[in-house]
Amino acid sequence: MDGKSYKQKPDICPWYLDDPTVSENHCYTCLKRNLSLFAELSRIELLKLDENRNTLFFNKGESVFKQGLKPAGLFALSSGKVKNIHLNESGGTHLINLNKPVDFLGFSDFISDQLHSYSCIAIENCSVCFIPAEDLYGVLKSNPALSFKSLQYISNEFRAYRTRKSNLLGKNMRGRMADTLLYIYHFFNVQKQADFLDLDLTREDYGSLAQMNTANSIRTLSEFSKRRLIRFEGHVLYYLNVKGLQQISLTE
């Protein structure tokens, strides 16, 4: 891990409630846990998870974890965005998916006690909560409901990935790229951000998400720009005609 670690840093993670019995920036008082697997954990279980928890900070471009290393614990993204990159045997890279705040990072490899099957890289400055493996395993063993929800979480992730990949294979290049741009649009709630998104992705990354090579990715994105469906200014992606992208995604 490249990130720096800080314990109890409420000015960096300000999503807490007032509670005189616990410290700020705490699992028990974290508002974001209500959107995660930890939503229904007891106060005692949350305090257990918080005993050795750290907040890690990563600059854009730094690795949260690297492919081939053994997971040391659970990573939960608190702020920022990350991309997950798989390195294949020939040395090529492939962007698997993206993560946003509240997502668990590398969760399936962690739960299955396997080496990380991909690398997780910050595409903007991020803060990540890290819980050591033994602490989470202890809670999982004592809470069958959480163990079951964890399996459901992994199953839902896999189903969403499989469904999207299957849908892409039924489209031509324009349809794939339109679908990918809409996936990003809805995943990051771009409609609430004035229809633009600062996303540090390469044309190769867009191609990976759309299941096409880099040359076709560049060509298709350029065509979409000429048709005023989107516009790029550096890494900033502007959505100019979402309905147009939807039409292409549905028909091509």
C-alpha positions in Angstrom: 0.0 0.0 0.0 1.3 3.4 -0.9 -1.1 5.4 1.3 -0.4 7.2 4.5 -2.2 6.1 7.6 -3.8 8.4 10.1 -5.9 7.4 13.2 -8.8 9.6 14.3 -8.7 12.4 11.7 -12.3 13.8 11.9 -11.5 16.8 9.7 -10.7 14.5 6.8 -13.7 12.1 7.4 -16.5 14.4 8.7 -19.4 12.0 8.4 -20.0 11.3 12.0 -22.8 11.9 14.6 -22.4 13.3 18.1 -22.0 10.6 20.7 -20.3 11.3 24.0 -19.3 7.7 24.5 -17.3 7.2 21.4 -14.7 9.1 19.5 -15.3 10.9 16.2 -14.5 9.3 12.9 -15.6 6.0 14.3 -17.4 2.9 12.7 -20.2 3.3 15.2 -20.9 6.9 14.3 -20.1 6.7 10.6 -23.1 7.7 8.5 -21.8 5.9 5.5 -22.0 2.5 7.2 -25.8 2.7 6.8 -25.2 2.2 3.1 -22.9 -0.8 3.5 -22.8 -4.4 4.8 -22.2 -3.0 8.3 -25.6 -1.3 8.5 -27.1 -3.8 10.9 -24.1 -4.6 13.1 -24.5 -4.1 16.8 -22.6 -1.4 18.7 -20.3 -4.0 20.2 -19.4 -5.4 16.8 -18.8 -2.0 15.4 -16.5 -1.1 18.3 -14.6 -4.3 17.7 -14.1 -3.4 14.1 -12.9 0.0 15.1 -10.2 -1.1 17.5 -7.5 -1.4 14.9 -9.1 0.4 12.0 -7.0 3.0 10.2 -7.9 5.7 7.7 -5.5 5.5 4.7 -4.9 8.3 2.2 -3.9 7.8 -1.4 -2.9 10.4 -4.0 -4.1 10.0 -7.5 -2.1 7.3 -9.3 -1.2 5.4 -6.1 -2.1 1.8 -5.5 -4.4 0.8 -2.7 -3.3 -2.8 -3.2 -1.5 -4.7 -5.9 -2.3 -7.8 -7.9 -0.6 -10.9 -6.5 -0.3 -9.8 -2.9 -2.2 -11.4 -0.1 -5.1 -9.3 1.3 -4.2 -7.9 4.7 -7.7 -6.8 5.6 -10.8 -5.1 4.4 -10.6 -1.8 2.4 -13.7 0.4 2.3 -13.6 3.4 0.1 -14.7 6.5 2.0 -14.0 9.2 -0.5 -12.7 9.5 -4.1 -12.7 7.1 -7.0 -10.6 4.0 -7.9 -10.2 1.7 -10.9 -9.3 -2.0 -10.8 -6.7 -3.2 -13.3 -5.9 -6.8 -14.2 -2.4 -7.6 -15.6 -2.6 -10.6 -17.9 0.1 -13.2 -18.6 1.3 -11.4 -21.8 1.8 -8.1 -19.8 -1.2 -6.3 -21.0 -3.6 -4.5 -18.7 -7.4 -4.5 -18.6 -9.7 -2.2 -16.7 -12.2 -4.4 -14.9 -14.4 -1.9 -13.2 -14.6 1.3 -11.1 -15.5 1.9 -7.5 -17.1 4.8 -5.7 -17.5 5.7 -2.0 -18.9 3.1 0.4 -17.8 0.2 -2.0 -15.6 -2.5 -0.5 -12.3 -2.9 -2.5 -11.0 -6.4 -3.4 -13.7 -7.9 -1.2 -14.2 -11.2 -3.1 -10.4 -12.0 -2.9 -10.4 -11.1 0.7 -13.4 -13.3 1.7 -12.1 -16.2 -0.3 -8.6 -15.9 1.2 -7.0 -15.6 -2.3 -4.2 -13.3 -3.6 -5.4 -10.1 -5.1 -6.5 -10.9 -8.7 -6.1 -7.3 -9.8 -4.6 -4.0 -8.7 -6.7 -1.1 -7.3 -5.5 2.4 -8.3 -6.7 5.8 -7.1 -7.9 7.9 -10.0 -8.3 10.9 -7.7 -7.2 11.5 -4.1 -8.9 9.0 -1.9 -9.5 8.1 1.7 -9.9 4.4 2.6 -10.9 2.8 5.8 -8.8 -0.3 6.5 -9.9 -3.1 9.0 -7.3 -5.9 9.7 -8.4 -9.3 8.5 -8.5 -11.0 11.9 -10.9 -8.3 13.3 -13.4 -8.8 10.5 -13.1 -12.6 10.5 -13.9 -12.5 14.2 -17.1 -10.6 13.6 -18.0 -12.8 10.6 -17.6 -16.0 12.7 -19.9 -14.6 15.4 -22.5 -13.2 13.1 -23.9 -15.7 10.5 -26.2 -13.0 9.1 -23.2 -10.9 8.1 -21.5 -13.9 6.6 -24.6 -14.6 4.5 -24.9 -10.9 3.4 -21.2 -11.0 2.4 -21.9 -13.9 0.1 -24.9 -12.0 -1.4 -22.7 -9.0 -1.9 -20.1 -11.0 -3.9 -22.9 -12.8 -5.8 -24.5 -9.5 -6.8 -21.2 -8.0 -7.9 -20.5 -11.0 -10.1 -24.0 -11.0 -11.5 -23.9 -7.3 -12.4 -20.5 -7.8 -14.1 -21.6 -10.9 -16.0 -24.9 -9.2 -17.1 -23.2 -6.1 -18.3 -20.5 -8.0 -20.2 -23.1 -10.2 -21.9 -25.1 -7.1 -22.9 -22.0 -5.5 -24.4 -21.2 -8.6 -26.6 -24.6 -8.1 -28.3 -23.8 -4.6 -29.5 -21.6 -3.1 -32.1 -18.8 -0.7 -31.2 -20.9 2.4 -31.0 -23.5 0.6 -28.9 -20.8 -0.7 -26.6 -19.2 2.7 -26.1 -22.6 4.4 -25.6 -23.5 1.7 -23.0 -20.2 2.3 -21.2 -20.6 6.0 -21.1 -24.1 5.6 -19.7 -22.8 3.1 -17.1 -20.3 5.7 -15.9 -23.0 8.4 -16.0 -25.4 6.4 -13.7 -22.7 4.8 -11.6 -21.3 8.2 -10.5 -24.7 10.0 -10.5 -23.4 12.5 -13.1 -26.9 13.9 -13.5 -26.4 15.5 -10.1 -23.1 17.1 -11.1 -24.3 19.3 -14.0 -23.7 16.5 -16.5 -19.9 16.5 -16.3 -17.4 14.3 -14.5 -13.6 14.7 -13.8 -12.5 11.1 -14.4 -8.8 10.3 -14.9 -9.3 7.5 -17.4 -7.3 6.8 -20.6 -8.8 6.0 -23.9 -7.5 2.5 -23.3 -9.5 2.4 -20.0 -12.7 3.4 -21.8 -12.0 0.7 -24.4 -11.6 -1.9 -21.7 -14.9 -1.0 -20.1 -16.5 -1.2 -23.5 -14.8 -4.5 -24.5 -12.9 -3.0 -27.5 -9.3 -2.3 -28.3 -7.7 1.1 -27.8 -7.8 2.1 -31.5 -11.5 1.5 -31.8 -12.1 3.3 -28.5 -10.3 6.4 -29.7 -12.2 6.3 -33.0 -15.6 5.8 -31.4 -15.1 8.5 -28.7 -13.9 10.9 -31.5 -17.1 10.2 -33.5 -19.3 10.8 -30.4 -17.5 14.1 -29.9 -18.1 15.2 -33.5 -21.8 14.3 -33.1 -21.9 16.4 -30.0 -22.9 13.5 -27.7 -20.0 14.1 -25.4 -17.0 16.4 -25.1 -13.6 16.0 -23.4 -11.6 18.8 -21.9 -8.5 17.0 -20.5 -9.9 14.3 -18.2 -13.2 16.0 -17.8 -16.0 14.3 -19.6 -19.1 16.4 -20.5 -22.4 14.7 -21.4 -24.0 16.8 -24.0 -26.8 14.5 -25.2 -27.7 11.6 -22.9 -30.8 10.7 -24.8 -28.7 10.3 -27.9 -26.4 7.9 -26.1 -29.4 6.0 -24.8 -30.8 5.7 -28.4 -27.4 4.3 -29.7 -27.1 1.9 -26.7 -30.6 0.5 -27.4 -30.4 0.2 -31.2 -26.8 -0.5 -32.0 
